Amino acid sequence: MTHPQDLLLDTFRAALASVNPLQILPPHLPDPPAGRTLVVGGGKAAAAMAAAAENHWPADAPLSGLVVTRYGHSLPTRRIEVVEASHPLPDGRGEAAAGRMLELASGLGPDDLLLCLLSGGGSSLLAAPVAGLSLKELRAVTKALLASGAPIRDINTVRKHLTRFSGGQVAAATKAKVCALTLSDVVGDDPSDIASGPCAPDCGTYGDALTVLQRWRVVATAAVQRHLESGMAGELLDTPKPGHALFRRVENRIIGSAREFLAAAADHLASKGIPVSNLGEVEDDALRLAHAHAQSARDHLAKGRPRPHAWLSGGESTVHVANPEGRGGRNSTYLLALGLQLSDVQGLWAIACDSDGIDGSEDNAGALLGPRSLQFLTSHPEQGTRLLTENRAYEFFQAIDALVVTGPTRTNVNDFRLLLLT
């Protein structure tokens, strides 16, 4: 059998290859229209998506545009401009680019095509605040929501009602036919949830956004509160809803998701003779998720079931940030919690990484758990628990040289978790 560490890393690479925008986007490109084609969009995979569209668009067909990706995630392009901006908190570069895109889209006519390229991360990268709200205020409420442990759907409900690009507002800004090609990073692959759905109808309301802030105990500035309350009172136009006539000229198409990502990983494990339980996509707190997966492994052992065996899962976990100065990340947090619960199990290996190559705000995709780290946790459980409680899981794996560093992958279908009993 391949060395377990190599098997974990090779399986992750095989999964990433299955959702490479340069390979999966071209078959989904629409035919050129009678008029112009304008490309707009954003996300961690936006540069790769733009390059793929460029490379396969007819040379004699008009094509121009602008997309935004995270700093360091760009690729060279010729016809579509790529701007780098901040994630997970928005900055002025993303705000300015989103404003330019809306202006360009508004200039298109019925014979033109608006091709929107979207992937996870687009909510922050395309965050142009509504009139009367500053970028600083938008950053503050975004930061508070991210630290609260709120799921991405709740966070996006708020952002759709504080920004000008999301919640179907891009589709509403143009008279052109709209085709949105989307790489999904959310459970369920609902286009309205990915990058906050710039071209998709929005079921949420201003009142829902206020409820989210209350549910997660987020204290917003007076301007944010006033804007949402005005919207709830009917003083502001809400985002376009399902059934709106404008969506008759809009197509939202998912080109790749965690489903293909996990299937490729399962196929790779099967090719190596490893039985695998594919748990699919999961949304939960990282600590609860680690507990559930540790229990699955213990149940397997208690019932005397054979080794090797692997458990595979995707989706997105959340972390409640108790220590703003801590260096964590949801994948390293999950792994450290898993290791603390299974430190006595022989032959245990695990990997948890974000498919975009960045676990939270650190420079690693995730980390590896193996005999060396488990031995340390057996000998020093108090230290491991303290690091977990203080949101310092990154430091634990850094100290034992167990971080997984890929650099930007230029794709994004969210997390990859693989637990292996050898």
PyMOL commands that set and color helices and strands:
alter all, ss='L'
color gray80, all
select helices_A, chain A and resi 4-17+21-24+26-28+46-56+92-106+122-125+135-148+152-160+169-172+194-196+206-215+222-232+245-249+258-271+286-302+330-341+371-379+381-389+393-399
alter helices_A, ss='H'
color red, helices_A
select strands_A, chain A and resi 37-42+64-70+80-85+113-119+177-183+250-256+276-285+309-318+348-354+366-369+403-404+415-421
alter strands_A, ss='S'
color yellow, strands_A
deselect
rebuild
show_as cartoon
